[in-house]
């Protein structure tokens, strides 16, 4: 078997992407000599901004320009036998049984402080969010065919909706042997509908907050800032996509990924235009908005009355008084 000796360097983080000689953006992939694992030259490679830049200087062009032939464009290696194992899946009955008991789910109860309970329950079921023992939350990963790849299990503080550090996976908890994990986006099952715009968040919690506050989108989550790349984004080229990165460095990183995509990808700037802190996300934004709305409401006035004098609220209730702001 003959394999190409010079190939584009595989993505292993920001350090494997360079400034393009053409557009000067950090979207340049360099060619590597597979015999030595060294770069061929600084300007031999391809810009990932295919439509906006299109710079591509191949190894053959490099050798022709420098007036000599490469020693060998191909290297002969034995072809290993590849056994392609299909992705493992979780029994659908296990997921369906978890889509209840939201009164014993810290995440669900925390959400109910900001949105109507019925609305929260409906969104959690739509996005396949389940309840696990100990008031934990399961974010199921279901593909477009309805196959359940796994579920991420996390524990949240019911008051702050912050994660307490616990994280596990359903296939680990259920001790499934020889499980071949192939993850998909959280919310990937909604991609069967290509007419609704798609919003991408970093974490699952942000996708749920987004679904409750911006219901015009089908929300999906990649899991973390590093889990989004150009390849995954290009797989959504048949959709209208908007990215909702966290504020600050995540915004800068995802904005560059969007620029490198093979189709037009929008990057939402709402978080960047707020006074929120570096690293704050959609959940933090929605919570801050909801708190401001609460402080301006009659309910807040009544609650302040309760704190000052418990008898005032009895007076309000007895005479059916109305608080006017």
For each residue, the residues with C-beta under 8 A, 3 or more apart:
1: 76 77 78 79
2: 74 75 76
3: 34 74 75 76 77
4: 7 34 73 74
5: 33 34 35 70 72 73 74 75
6: 31 32 33 34 40 59 70 73
7: 4 31 32 34
8: 29 30 31 32 45 46
9: 16 29 30 31 32 39 45
10: 16
11: 16 17 29 229 230 231
12: 15 16
13: 16 226
14: 17 26 253
15: 12
16: 9 10 11 12 13 29
17: 11 14 26 27 28 29 48
18: 26 28 29 30 42 45
19: 24 25 26 28
20: 23 24 25 26 27 28 47 49 53 55
21: 24 28 42 43 55 57
22: 47 53 54 55
23: 20 27 47 49 52 53 55
24: 19 20 21
25: 19 20 28 47 49 53 256 259
26: 14 17 18 19 20 256
27: 17 20 23 47 48 49 53 256 259 260
28: 17 18 19 20 21 25 45 46 47 48 55
29: 8 9 11 16 17 18 45 46 47 48
30: 8 9 18 39 40 41 42 44 45
31: 6 7 8 9 39 40 44 45 58 59
32: 6 7 8 9 37 38 39 40
33: 5 6 36 37 38 39 40
34: 3 4 5 6 7 37 75
35: 5 75
36: 33
37: 32 33 34
38: 32 33
39: 9 30 31 32 33 42 44
40: 6 30 31 32 33 44 59 62
41: 30 44 62
42: 18 21 30 39
43: 21 57
44: 30 31 39 40 41 57 58 59 61 62
45: 8 9 18 28 29 30 31 56 57
46: 8 28 29 55 56 57
47: 20 22 23 25 27 28 29 50 53 54 55 56
48: 17 27 28 29 230 260
49: 20 23 25 27 52 53 54 259 260
50: 47 53 54 262
51: 54 262
52: 23 49 259
53: 20 22 23 25 27 47 49 50
54: 22 47 49 50 51
55: 20 21 22 23 28 46 47
56: 45 46 47
57: 21 43 44 45 46 61 62
58: 31 44 61 62
59: 6 31 40 44 62 63 70 73
60: 63 64 73
61: 44 57 58 64 65
62: 40 41 44 57 58 59 65 66
63: 59 60 66 68 69 70
64: 60 61 67
65: 61 62
66: 62 63
67: 64
68: 63
69: 63
70: 5 6 59 63 73
71:
72: 5 75
73: 4 5 6 59 60 70
74: 2 3 4 5
75: 2 3 5 34 35 72
76: 1 2 3
77: 1 3
78: 1
79: 1
80:
81:
82:
83:
84:
85: 180
86: 180
87: 147 149 180 181 182
88: 149 171 176 178 179 180 181 182
89: 147 148 149
90: 94 95 140 148 149 150 151 170 171 174 176
91: 94 95 148
92: 95 96 146 148
93: 96 97
94: 90 91 97 98 148 170 174
95: 90 91 92 98 99 128 130 138 140 142 148 151
96: 92 93 99
97: 93 94 100
98: 94 95 101 130 131 132 138 140 151
99: 95 96 124 125 128 129 130 131
100: 97 131
101: 98 104 105 131
102: 105 108 109 120 121 124 131
103: 108 109
104: 101 131 135
105: 101 102 108 109 131 135 136 137
106: 109 110 135 136 137 155 156 157 158
107: 110 111 129 137 154 156 158 161 205 208
108: 102 103 105 111 112 120 121 124 129 131 137
109: 102 103 105 106 112 113 158
110: 106 107 113 156 157 158 159 160 161
111: 107 108 114 115 120 124 161 208 209 212
112: 108 109 115 116 117 120
113: 109 110
114: 111 212 286 287 290
115: 111 112 119 120 212
116: 112 119 120
117: 112 120 121
118: 121 122
119: 115 116 122 123 212
120: 102 108 111 112 115 116 117 123 124 212
121: 102 108 117 118 124 125
122: 118 119 125 126
123: 119 120 126 127 208 211 212
124: 99 102 108 111 120 121 127 129 208
125: 99 121 122 128 129
126: 122 123 190 211
127: 123 124 186 187 190 207 208 211 219
128: 95 99 125 139 140 142 189
129: 99 107 108 124 125 137 138 139 140 204 208
130: 95 98 99 137 138 140 151
131: 98 99 100 101 102 104 105 108 135 136 137 138
132: 98 136 137 138 153 173
133: 136
134: 155
135: 104 105 106 131 155 158
136: 105 106 131 132 133 153 154 155 166
137: 105 106 107 108 129 130 131 132 153 154 155 156
138: 95 98 129 130 131 132 151 152 153 170
139: 128 129 151 152 153 154 186 204 221
140: 90 95 98 128 129 130 148 150 151 170 186
141: 148 149 150 151 152 183 184 185 186 188
142: 95 128 146 147 148 149 184 188 189
143: 146 147 149 184 188 189
144: 188 189 191 192
145:
146: 92 142 143 189
147: 87 89 142 143
148: 89 90 91 92 94 95 140 141 142 151
149: 87 88 89 90 141 142 143 181 182 183 184
150: 90 140 141 169 170 171 181 183
151: 90 95 98 130 138 139 140 141 148 169 170
152: 138 139 141 167 168 169 170 186 204 223
153: 132 136 137 138 139 166 167 168 169 170 173
154: 107 136 137 139 163 166 167 168 204
155: 106 134 135 136 137 163 164 165 166
156: 106 107 110 137 161 162 163 164 205
157: 106 110 160 161 162 163 164
158: 106 107 109 110 135 161
159: 110
160: 110 157
161: 107 110 111 156 157 158 205 283 287
162: 156 157
163: 154 155 156 157 166 167 205
164: 155 156 157
165: 155
166: 136 153 154 155 163
167: 152 153 154 163
168: 152 153 154 172 173
169: 150 151 152 153 172 173 181
170: 90 94 138 140 150 151 152 153 173 174
171: 88 90 150 174 176 179 181
172: 168 169 175
173: 132 153 168 169 170
174: 90 94 170 171
175: 172
176: 88 90 171 179
177:
178: 88
179: 88 171 176
180: 85 86 87 88
181: 87 88 149 150 169 171
182: 87 88 149
183: 141 149 150 223
184: 141 142 143 149 188
185: 141 188 191 200 220 221 222
186: 127 139 140 141 152 204 207 220 221 222 223
187: 127 190 191 207 218 219 220 221
188: 141 142 143 144 184 185 191 220
189: 128 142 143 144 146 192
190: 126 127 187 193 196 218 219 220
191: 144 185 187 188 194 198 218 220 236 239
192: 144 189
193: 190 196 218
194: 191 238 239
195:
196: 190 193 216 217 218
197: 216 217 218 239 240 241 242
198: 191 217 218 219 220 236 239 240 241 242
199: 207 210 214 217 218 219 220 241 242 243 244 268
200: 185 219 220 221 222 228 241 242 243 244
201: 206 207 210 219 220 221 222 244 281 282
202: 206 221 222 223 224 225 227 228 245 246 250 281
203: 206 207 221 223 224 281
204: 129 139 152 154 186 207 208 221 223
205: 107 156 161 163 208 209 283
206: 201 202 203 209 210 221 244 281 282 283
207: 127 186 187 199 201 203 204 210 211 219 220 221
208: 107 111 123 124 127 129 204 205 211 212 219
209: 111 205 206 212 213 282 283 286 287
210: 199 201 206 207 213 214 217 219 244 282
211: 123 126 127 207 208 214 215 217 219
212: 111 114 115 119 120 123 208 209 215 286
213: 209 210 282 286 289
214: 199 210 211 217 219
215: 211 212
216: 196 197
217: 196 197 198 199 210 211 214 242
218: 187 190 191 193 196 197 198 199
219: 127 187 190 198 199 200 201 207 208 210 211 214
220: 185 186 187 188 190 191 198 199 200 201 207
221: 139 185 186 187 200 201 202 203 204 206 207
222: 185 186 200 201 202 227 228 232
223: 152 183 186 202 203 204 227
224: 202 203 227
225: 202 228 245 246 249 250 253 254
226: 13
227: 202 222 223 224 232
228: 200 202 222 225 232 233 243 254 257
229: 11 232 233 257
230: 11 48 233 234 257 260 261
231: 11 234 235
232: 222 227 228 229 235 236
233: 228 229 230 236 241 257 258 261 265
234: 230 231 237 261 262 263
235: 231 232
236: 191 198 232 233 239 241
237: 234 261 262 263
238: 194
239: 191 194 197 198 236
240: 197 198
241: 197 198 199 200 233 236 263 265 266
242: 197 198 199 200 217 265 266 267 268
243: 199 200 228 254 255 257 258 265 266 267 268
244: 199 200 201 206 210 268 271 282
245: 202 225 250 251 253 254 255 267 268 271
246: 202 225 250 251 271 279 280 281
247: 250 251 271 272 274 276 277 278 279 280 281
248: 251 252 278 279
249: 225 252 253 278 279
250: 202 225 245 246 247 253 254 279
251: 245 246 247 248 254 255 267 269 271 272
252: 248 249 255 256
253: 14 225 245 249 250 256 257
254: 225 228 243 245 250 251 257 258 267
255: 243 245 251 252 258 259 267
256: 25 26 27 252 253 259 260
257: 228 229 230 233 243 253 254 260 261
258: 233 243 254 255 261 265 266 267
259: 25 27 49 52 255 256
260: 27 48 49 230 256 257
261: 230 233 234 237 257 258 264 265
262: 50 51 234 237
263: 234 237 241
264: 261
265: 233 241 242 243 258 261
266: 241 242 243 258
267: 242 243 245 251 254 255 258
268: 199 242 243 244 245 271
269: 251 272 273
270: 273 274 285
271: 244 245 246 247 251 268 274 276 280 281 282 285
272: 247 251 269
273: 269 270
274: 247 270 271 280 285 288
275:
276: 247 271 280 284 285 288
277: 247 280
278: 247 248 249
279: 246 247 248 249 250
280: 246 247 271 274 276 277 284 285
281: 201 202 203 206 246 247 271 284 285
282: 201 206 209 210 213 244 271 285 286
283: 161 205 206 209 286 287
284: 276 280 281 287 288
285: 270 271 274 276 280 281 282 288 289
286: 114 209 212 213 282 283 289 290
287: 114 161 209 283 284 290 291
288: 274 276 284 285 291 292
289: 213 285 286 292 293
290: 114 286 287 293 294
291: 287 288 294 295
292: 288 289 295 296
293: 289 290 296 297
294: 290 291 297 299 300
295: 291 292 300
296: 292 293 300 325
297: 293 294 300 301 325
298: 301 302 322 323 324 325
299: 294 302 303
300: 294 295 296 297 303 304
301: 297 298 304 305 323 325
302: 298 299 305 306 313 316 323
303: 299 300 306 307
304: 300 301 307 308
305: 301 302 308 309 312 313 316
306: 302 303 309 310 312 313
307: 303 304
308: 304 305 312
309: 305 306 312
310: 306 313 314
311: 314 315
312: 305 306 308 309 315 316
313: 302 305 306 310 316 317
314: 310 311 317 318
315: 311 312 318 319 321
316: 302 305 312 313 319 320 321 323
317: 313 314 320
318: 314 315
319: 315 316
320: 316 317
321: 315 316
322: 298
323: 298 301 302 316
324: 298
325: 296 297 298 301
